[in-house]
Amino acid sequence: MQPDSFEVIGGQPLKGELHPQGAKNEALQIVSAVLLTDDPVTITNVPDILDVNKLIELLRGLGVTVEKLAPDTYRFCAGTVDINYLRSDEFMRDAQRLRGSVMLIGPLLARFGRATLPKPGGDKIGRRRLDTHFLGFQKLGAEFKYDEEKDIYFVDQPAGGLQGTYIHMDEISVTGTANVIMAAVLSKGKTTIYNAACEPYVQQLCRMLQRMGANIQGIGSNLLHIEGVQHLGGTEHRCLPDMIEIGSFIGLAAMTQSEITIKNAGVDHLGIIPYTFERLGIQIDRRGDDLHIPAQEHYEIQTFIDGSIMTIYDAPWPGFTPDLMSIILVTATQARGSVLVHQKMFESRLFFTDKLIDMGAQIILCDPHRATVIGLDRKYPLRGIEMTSPDIRAGQALLIAALSAKGKSIIHNVHQIDRGYQHIDTRLNAIGAKITRL
């Protein structure tokens, strides 16, 4: 048996409170931004997950002073940075294993004039091109080279430094927008970014940079105006609760007929997420900043006004996040009714449905981007099987399926889940789950 595995005994109703972790996708941006100043930056509500911990280790290697003040709180100081570390075998090895390492390029380029990065790994969910990042840097005047033989990217400032300009993003990329923002705040003159991503995590980054002394206008919209400054100072920042984990907990409560309260959920920052789960028939009660999901024996998928089958699709913010499409799909398998799940952004993200079909779910995979789910209304519970997690979000969806299934499931490759979900087995066991880490 593989050591990187969960044994899950399904069919256990859960009851209690869950506290969402800090947002993974925000933390990767915020932690990278500490490179923009030589003053201390303190960040709280940092999730204790593999991807964030690996990024912090990369900063240590670069010479950043890292102090862990509490389990979720760090103080960073990038007063002395060894830029030559970027060419070391150690950096190449570690950065290659973490897709989030791409977020280092913008701040390194802006403050130190150059950046090097091996082609990063990450989830196997289809093509995830980095063109948007590098096209943005080139618009600011950076010189870009790609060594095809070694799979290494090189980005350097021009002789006169980065120069503000008009940038029309070729795609609404969250990480691409964040990277270009971090490069632009120390560029000369004015930068305008149109078709910018406006996710809460990008808004959080912009507000943090403002507190550090950056001049950014248009936060929350897809049109940003940045007036470059010469120096940024230190600040304190708190990461939002992770909206993806909150959505996962909503799906978990529905699938396992559990009464769960999600504490301090940052309700004002969740956008369309609660409404989308309500369209599956799930009752969600808002109690201040908490979400309470009562135990529901049945939940029924809505239809459109004309009676046609409901379609749920992902879209850039303020649309529904692609990171919750796997959770929507698995949650629909035990609903009453049918839904078409249309995952537009990644062509391999729905391939985990074969595991759900093996568990007894009724799913028609129409093509790499669309799946029709025929809800079983709990008449035929899913059955436990042995399976492997292909990526973070599918892994969490399979864990939810296993917790709702009849009998025992074994999930291999659970380091994928650990990359995005903090101590998930311990936290779920505390409210009644039966998950054993093998």
KEFI-512397 format. One record per residue (C-alpha): x, y, z; chain; residue in one letter. Coordinates in steps of 0.05 Angstrom, whole numbers, m for minus. Each point is the difference from the previous one (the first is absolute). Last residue first. Example, Ala and Ser with C-alpha at 12.3 -4.5 7.8 and 13.67 -1.06 7.14 Angstrom:
<pts>
(pt (273,m21,143),A,S)
(pt (m27,m69,13),A,A)
</pts>
This chain:
<pts>
(pt (m37,111,118),A,L)
(pt (m38,63,21),A,R)
(pt (m65,m24,31),A,T)
(pt (m65,37,m15),A,I)
(pt (m63,m15,40),A,K)
(pt (m40,65,2),A,A)
(pt (m36,22,63),A,G)
(pt (13,75,11),A,I)
(pt (73,m6,23),A,A)
(pt (13,m51,m55),A,N)
(pt (m12,56,m50),A,L)
(pt (54,44,30),A,R)
(pt (51,m55,8),A,T)
(pt (m10,m26,m71),A,D)
(pt (3,70,m31),A,I)
(pt (65,20,33),A,H)
(pt (0,62,m45),A,Q)
(pt (m29,m10,m70),A,Y)
(pt (36,23,m63),A,G)
(pt (65,m39,m8),A,R)
(pt (m25,m51,51),A,D)
(pt (m52,m23,m51),A,I)
(pt (55,m15,m51),A,Q)
(pt (40,m33,57),A,H)
(pt (m60,m48,m1),A,V)
(pt (31,m41,m56),A,N)
(pt (m43,m60,18),A,H)
(pt (m73,m1,23),A,I)
(pt (m25,m65,31),A,I)
(pt (m75,m7,10),A,S)
(pt (m38,m41,51),A,K)
(pt (m75,m12,3),A,G)
(pt (m60,39,m25),A,K)
(pt (20,67,m30),A,A)
(pt (m10,70,29),A,S)
(pt (70,7,28),A,L)
(pt (29,m32,m63),A,A)
(pt (m36,51,m45),A,A)
(pt (26,57,43),A,I)
(pt (71,m28,m5),A,L)
(pt (m9,m7,m76),A,L)
(pt (m20,74,m4),A,A)
(pt (61,19,42),A,Q)
(pt (46,m39,m47),A,G)
(pt (m34,31,m61),A,A)
(pt (17,68,28),A,R)
(pt (73,m14,16),A,I)
(pt (17,m43,m60),A,D)
(pt (0,m72,m26),A,P)
(pt (m22,m35,65),A,S)
(pt (5,m76,m6),A,T)
(pt (m55,m51,12),A,M)
(pt (m21,m61,40),A,E)
(pt (m75,m8,6),A,I)
(pt (m57,16,49),A,G)
(pt (m70,m3,m27),A,R)
(pt (m44,60,m17),A,L)
(pt (m70,m4,28),A,P)
(pt (m57,m21,m47),A,Y)
(pt (m66,32,18),A,K)
(pt (39,60,28),A,R)
(pt (m35,48,m49),A,D)
(pt (40,m34,m57),A,L)
(pt (16,65,m37),A,G)
(pt (13,m7,m74),A,I)
(pt (64,39,m13),A,V)
(pt (15,24,m70),A,T)
(pt (74,14,m13),A,A)
(pt (32,52,m43),A,R)
(pt (72,24,m14),A,H)
(pt (37,m63,m22),A,P)
(pt (m61,m24,m38),A,D)
(pt (m70,m25,18),A,C)
(pt (21,m37,63),A,L)
(pt (m67,m31,20),A,I)
(pt (m5,m8,75),A,I)
(pt (m42,m47,41),A,Q)
(pt (39,m13,63),A,A)
(pt (13,m72,21),A,G)
(pt (69,4,32),A,M)
(pt (32,m20,m67),A,D)
(pt (m37,60,m31),A,I)
(pt (32,44,54),A,L)
(pt (69,m27,m19),A,K)
(pt (m14,13,m74),A,D)
(pt (m19,71,19),A,T)
(pt (74,16,13),A,F)
(pt (5,20,m74),A,F)
(pt (m38,64,14),A,L)
(pt (62,45,9),A,R)
(pt (34,m21,m64),A,S)
(pt (m22,55,m48),A,E)
(pt (9,59,47),A,F)
(pt (m38,67,m6),A,M)
(pt (m70,m17,m22),A,K)
(pt (m25,m49,51),A,Q)
(pt (m73,m8,m20),A,H)
(pt (m40,m41,51),A,V)
(pt (m68,m18,m28),A,L)
(pt (m50,m15,56),A,V)
(pt (m51,m52,15),A,S)
(pt (m53,m11,54),A,G)
(pt (m1,m22,73),A,R)
(pt (68,8,30),A,A)
(pt (49,m57,16),A,Q)
(pt (45,9,m62),A,T)
(pt (m7,76,3),A,A)
(pt (50,6,57),A,T)
(pt (54,m35,m42),A,V)
(pt (m9,49,m58),A,L)
(pt (m4,63,43),A,I)
(pt (64,m21,37),A,I)
(pt (38,m10,m66),A,S)
(pt (m25,67,m25),A,M)
(pt (26,35,63),A,L)
(pt (68,21,m26),A,D)
(pt (m31,28,m64),A,P)
(pt (m28,59,40),A,T)
(pt (m71,22,m15),A,F)
(pt (m5,69,m32),A,G)
(pt (21,65,34),A,P)
(pt (54,m21,m15),A,W)
(pt (21,m38,m63),A,P)
(pt (m49,m54,m22),A,A)
(pt (m18,m71,18),A,D)
(pt (m64,m34,m23),A,Y)
(pt (m63,m27,31),A,I)
(pt (m56,m20,m47),A,T)
(pt (m69,m17,26),A,M)
(pt (m44,m43,m46),A,I)
(pt (m57,35,m35),A,S)
(pt (m65,16,37),A,G)
(pt (m11,68,m33),A,D)
(pt (21,36,63),A,I)
(pt (66,m39,5),A,F)
(pt (m1,m63,43),A,T)
(pt (18,m7,73),A,Q)
(pt (37,m60,28),A,I)
(pt (m36,m32,58),A,E)
(pt (29,m14,69),A,Y)
(pt (m22,m59,43),A,H)
(pt (13,m25,70),A,E)
(pt (29,67,19),A,Q)
(pt (42,13,63),A,A)
(pt (3,75,10),A,P)
(pt (54,42,m33),A,I)
(pt (19,61,43),A,H)
(pt (44,54,m30),A,L)
(pt (34,48,48),A,D)
(pt (16,74,m9),A,D)
(pt (m67,21,30),A,G)
(pt (m42,m62,m2),A,R)
(pt (m12,m17,m73),A,R)
(pt (m42,m63,m9),A,D)
(pt (16,m45,m59),A,I)
(pt (m51,m50,m25),A,Q)
(pt (27,m42,m58),A,I)
(pt (m47,m7,m59),A,G)
(pt (54,m4,m54),A,L)
(pt (m16,73,m16),A,R)
(pt (18,14,73),A,E)
(pt (70,m23,m16),A,F)
(pt (5,54,m53),A,T)
(pt (m30,52,47),A,Y)
(pt (54,m14,53),A,P)
(pt (56,9,m52),A,I)
(pt (m26,63,m35),A,I)
(pt (45,48,38),A,G)
(pt (36,m30,59),A,L)
(pt (34,64,24),A,H)
(pt (m57,28,43),A,D)
(pt (m8,m68,33),A,V)
(pt (70,0,29),A,G)
(pt (m13,m70,27),A,A)
(pt (12,15,74),A,N)
(pt (m27,m68,21),A,K)
(pt (m28,m52,m47),A,I)
(pt (m56,m35,37),A,T)
(pt (m13,m72,m19),A,I)
(pt (m62,m43,8),A,E)
(pt (13,m63,m42),A,S)
(pt (m39,m38,m52),A,Q)
(pt (67,m26,m27),A,T)
(pt (m6,29,m71),A,M)
(pt (m32,65,23),A,A)
(pt (51,14,55),A,A)
(pt (59,m18,m46),A,L)
(pt (m25,46,m55),A,G)
(pt (m3,59,49),A,I)
(pt (68,m19,27),A,F)
(pt (30,0,m70),A,S)
(pt (m28,69,m13),A,G)
(pt (33,26,64),A,I)
(pt (66,m34,m21),A,E)
(pt (m3,36,m67),A,I)
(pt (m17,67,33),A,M)
(pt (63,m4,43),A,D)
(pt (m8,49,58),A,P)
(pt (33,67,m17),A,L)
(pt (74,11,14),A,C)
(pt (21,52,52),A,R)
(pt (52,52,m16),A,H)
(pt (51,42,38),A,E)
(pt (45,50,m34),A,T)
(pt (71,17,m22),A,G)
(pt (22,54,m48),A,G)
(pt (1,8,m75),A,L)
(pt (49,43,m39),A,H)
(pt (7,36,m67),A,Q)
(pt (m74,6,m17),A,V)
(pt (m37,m19,m64),A,G)
(pt (m70,28,m13),A,E)
(pt (m47,m58,m10),A,I)
(pt (m68,4,m34),A,H)
(pt (m42,m63,1),A,L)
(pt (m59,m17,m45),A,L)
(pt (m34,m67,13),A,N)
(pt (m33,27,64),A,S)
(pt (9,m16,74),A,G)
(pt (57,50,8),A,I)
(pt (m4,56,m51),A,G)
(pt (59,42,24),A,Q)
(pt (69,m23,24),A,I)
(pt (55,44,29),A,N)
(pt (46,m44,41),A,A)
(pt (23,21,69),A,G)
(pt (2,m65,40),A,M)
(pt (m73,11,20),A,R)
(pt (m17,5,m74),A,Q)
(pt (38,m66,m12),A,L)
(pt (m44,m34,51),A,M)
(pt (m62,29,m32),A,R)
(pt (22,m25,m68),A,C)
(pt (15,m70,26),A,L)
(pt (m68,m4,33),A,Q)
(pt (m35,22,m64),A,Q)
(pt (38,m54,m38),A,V)
(pt (m24,m50,51),A,Y)
(pt (m72,26,m4),A,P)
(pt (2,m16,m74),A,E)
(pt (6,59,m48),A,C)
(pt (38,m30,m58),A,A)
(pt (24,55,m46),A,A)
(pt (m32,10,m69),A,N)
(pt (36,68,m2),A,Y)
(pt (65,15,38),A,I)
(pt (23,73,m3),A,T)
(pt (71,15,21),A,T)
(pt (24,71,17),A,K)
(pt (71,22,7),A,G)
(pt (63,m37,19),A,K)
(pt (m11,m71,25),A,S)
(pt (m1,m18,75),A,L)
(pt (m76,m14,3),A,V)
(pt (2,m30,m70),A,A)
(pt (37,m65,16),A,A)
(pt (m47,m18,57),A,M)
(pt (m60,18,m43),A,I)
(pt (27,m44,m57),A,V)
(pt (5,m60,47),A,N)
(pt (m69,11,30),A,A)
(pt (m32,4,m69),A,T)
(pt (35,m63,m24),A,G)
(pt (m18,m37,64),A,T)
(pt (m74,18,m9),A,V)
(pt (m1,m9,m75),A,S)
(pt (m55,35,m40),A,I)
(pt (32,m14,m68),A,E)
(pt (37,42,m51),A,D)
(pt (11,55,51),A,M)
(pt (m4,69,m32),A,H)
(pt (62,36,27),A,I)
(pt (10,75,m6),A,Y)
(pt (69,22,22),A,T)
(pt (46,11,60),A,G)
(pt (74,m8,m13),A,Q)
(pt (45,m52,32),A,L)
(pt (73,21,8),A,G)
(pt (43,43,m45),A,G)
(pt (48,m56,m20),A,A)
(pt (m57,m50,m11),A,P)
(pt (m22,m44,58),A,Q)
(pt (12,m75,m8),A,D)
(pt (m44,m63,m6),A,V)
(pt (28,m70,m10),A,F)
(pt (m45,m62,m5),A,Y)
(pt (29,m70,5),A,I)
(pt (m22,m64,m35),A,D)
(pt (73,m25,m7),A,K)
(pt (m1,m12,m75),A,E)
(pt (m54,51,m13),A,E)
(pt (38,57,33),A,D)
(pt (m52,56,0),A,Y)
(pt (21,72,m4),A,K)
(pt (m36,64,21),A,F)
(pt (26,72,2),A,E)
(pt (m44,45,42),A,A)
(pt (m29,64,m29),A,G)
(pt (m65,5,39),A,L)
(pt (m35,m32,m60),A,K)
(pt (51,m57,6),A,Q)
(pt (m22,m12,73),A,F)
(pt (m72,m4,m22),A,G)
(pt (17,m49,m57),A,L)
(pt (38,m41,52),A,F)
(pt (m58,m9,47),A,H)
(pt (m53,m11,m54),A,T)
(pt (44,m52,m34),A,D)
(pt (0,m45,62),A,L)
(pt (m41,m56,m30),A,R)
(pt (m41,m47,42),A,R)
(pt (m15,m59,m46),A,R)
(pt (m43,m54,32),A,G)
(pt (m19,m19,71),A,I)
(pt (64,m35,22),A,K)
(pt (11,44,60),A,D)
(pt (67,33,13),A,G)
(pt (66,3,m36),A,G)
(pt (42,62,m13),A,P)
(pt (44,13,m61),A,K)
(pt (65,21,33),A,P)
(pt (3,72,22),A,L)
(pt (51,56,m4),A,T)
(pt (m12,72,20),A,A)
(pt (34,67,m13),A,R)
(pt (2,73,19),A,G)
(pt (2,m7,76),A,F)
(pt (m63,38,21),A,R)
(pt (m47,m6,m59),A,A)
(pt (26,m65,m29),A,L)
(pt (1,m35,67),A,L)
(pt (m70,26,17),A,P)
(pt (m30,m23,m67),A,G)
(pt (38,m67,m4),A,I)
(pt (m17,m27,69),A,L)
(pt (m72,m16,m19),A,M)
(pt (25,m55,m48),A,V)
(pt (19,m39,63),A,S)
(pt (m74,m15,8),A,G)
(pt (7,m58,m49),A,R)
(pt (43,m36,50),A,L)
(pt (43,m61,m15),A,R)
(pt (45,38,m50),A,Q)
(pt (15,52,54),A,A)
(pt (31,m53,44),A,D)
(pt (47,m31,m51),A,R)
(pt (21,65,m33),A,M)
(pt (11,32,67),A,F)
(pt (45,m57,24),A,E)
(pt (38,m2,m66),A,D)
(pt (19,72,10),A,S)
(pt (m13,55,m52),A,R)
(pt (m54,36,42),A,L)
(pt (48,m2,59),A,Y)
(pt (40,54,m37),A,N)
(pt (m53,51,22),A,I)
(pt (23,m8,72),A,D)
(pt (m49,46,36),A,V)
(pt (16,43,60),A,T)
(pt (m54,45,28),A,G)
(pt (m55,m49,m20),A,A)
(pt (m32,m1,69),A,C)
(pt (m58,m47,14),A,F)
(pt (m42,m7,63),A,R)
(pt (m45,m60,1),A,Y)
(pt (m67,m17,33),A,T)
(pt (m44,m62,m5),A,D)
(pt (33,m46,52),A,P)
(pt (27,62,37),A,A)
(pt (60,46,m8),A,L)
(pt (36,m40,m54),A,K)
(pt (59,43,m19),A,E)
(pt (27,1,m72),A,V)
(pt (61,40,m19),A,T)
(pt (4,1,m76),A,V)
(pt (66,m28,m26),A,G)
(pt (m24,m28,m66),A,L)
(pt (m1,m70,31),A,G)
(pt (m47,26,54),A,R)
(pt (m46,27,m54),A,L)
(pt (m1,m69,m34),A,L)
(pt (m18,m30,68),A,E)
(pt (m59,47,5),A,I)
(pt (m23,m23,m69),A,L)
(pt (4,m73,23),A,K)
(pt (m41,15,62),A,N)
(pt (m54,34,m43),A,V)
(pt (m6,m60,m47),A,D)
(pt (3,m52,56),A,L)
(pt (m54,30,44),A,I)
(pt (1,36,67),A,D)
(pt (m46,57,m22),A,P)
(pt (23,71,16),A,V)
(pt (m52,35,44),A,N)
(pt (50,55,16),A,T)
(pt (54,35,m41),A,I)
(pt (53,47,29),A,T)
(pt (45,39,m48),A,V)
(pt (67,27,24),A,P)
(pt (35,53,m43),A,D)
(pt (46,m16,m59),A,D)
(pt (m60,5,m47),A,T)
(pt (m27,m34,m63),A,L)
(pt (22,m70,21),A,L)
(pt (m59,m2,50),A,V)
(pt (m45,m4,m62),A,A)
(pt (13,m75,m8),A,S)
(pt (m34,m14,67),A,V)
(pt (m61,40,m22),A,I)
(pt (m7,m35,m67),A,Q)
(pt (6,m71,27),A,L)
(pt (m43,19,60),A,A)
(pt (m58,23,m44),A,E)
(pt (m5,m66,m38),A,N)
(pt (4,m40,65),A,K)
(pt (m53,40,37),A,A)
(pt (8,m5,75),A,G)
(pt (m33,m61,30),A,Q)
(pt (m74,m8,11),A,P)
(pt (m24,m12,72),A,H)
(pt (m47,m60,3),A,L)
(pt (m54,m8,52),A,E)
(pt (m39,m62,19),A,G)
(pt (m37,m61,m25),A,K)
(pt (20,m54,m49),A,L)
(pt (m42,m59,m22),A,P)
(pt (42,m62,m13),A,Q)
(pt (m16,m37,m65),A,G)
(pt (72,m10,m20),A,G)
(pt (61,m33,31),A,I)
(pt (59,34,m32),A,V)
(pt (71,m27,m5),A,E)
(pt (45,56,m24),A,F)
(pt (65,m10,m38),A,S)
(pt (72,23,m11),A,D)
(pt (29,m63,33),A,P)
(pt (m17,m42,m61),A,Q)
(pt (m25,m70,17),A,M)
</pts>
